[in-house]
Amino acid sequence: MNQASSDPRRLSGIFCPNITPVDEKGRVDEEQLRGYVDWLIQRGVDGLYPNGSTGEFVRFTPEERRRVVRIVIDETAGRVPVLAGAAEANAAETIAACNAYGEMGVVAVAIVAPFYYRLSGDAVHAYFTEIAEHVDVDVTLYNIPMFASPIDVDTVYRLASEQPRIIGIKDSTGDVANMLRMMAAIRPIRDDFSFLTGWDASLVPMLVAGVDGGTNATSGIVPELTRAVHRTVLAGDIDAAMKMQYHLLTLFDRMLGLGEFPDGFRAGALARGWDLGRGRLSYSTERSERLATAQPEIDSLIGEMAQRYGGPGEGDS
């Protein structure tokens, strides 16, 4: 388990990669977003993470992404830190987004490696170096090789040793051994460097291995459970934490496998009383029917977990 760092730049706890609410016309729903942010904070998230994969950042315009962060920062009002996704299509636009979010008051930004084109480790290093040398805000790397160029251990080590603006990594592979390799390489040279896991299915093993926290999609649905997992591991009760992990695994697998990501998580939010609208990807008749058929099961599963770990909340049905 990780020993807490005294460095205030080191991120820890559960940061929620919140869903982006949309209205019936597909526009960002500010009222729902503000209410949802309040509910998440009241239910125990340690931070917010707008413009993540669960927030479908690639399906919104740069202006909309900035608006989402501005709303989250304003509604959060300093109650919890905000880590904003700042990935754009190229380095120049990403730098502009980073600096805009820094001015808004985020504690750091998260940036995926270039997507669409698969790049070498050296090219990924050059990309993040250019960004780190031109931003006025702390940067966390975001490793999600299913959607973007991978960030290997050697590249993370080089960036950590060369760029003080780069203060951490969010890794969504679920690969515990690879995370151990990163921590073994970087912890001796950077006490301020944060390690966050984005793969809910291995949250407890990652926390036991020593990561600082997580950015977990399920925290937007059952924030009480992900908080309990984190705190229980910190308290040293690994047996209890693993029982929670199996509950989390069941929920994560069901929501991840429903429809097109993140359909299952929108269905999960609806089970908690939050109608956050439909995602921006076009819905086929089959997709809509599948979601409607699965909703009662999602309602039952999440209702059971919400009662077990937190009881009904303000947003619950």
Secondary structure by P-SEA (a helix, b strand, c coil): cccccccccccccbbbcbbbbbcccccccaaaaaaaaaaaaaacccbbbccccccccccccaaaaaaaaaaaaaaacccbbbbbbcccccaaaaaaaaaaaaaacccbbbbcccccccccaaaaaaaaaaaaacccbbbbbbbbccccccccaaaaaaaaaccccccbbbbccccaaaaaaaaaacccccccbbbbbcccccaaaaaaacccccccccccccaaaaaaaaaaaaacaaaaaaaaaaaaaaaaaaaaaccccaaaaaaaaaaaccccccccccccaaaaaaaaaaaaaaaaaaaaaaaaccccccccc
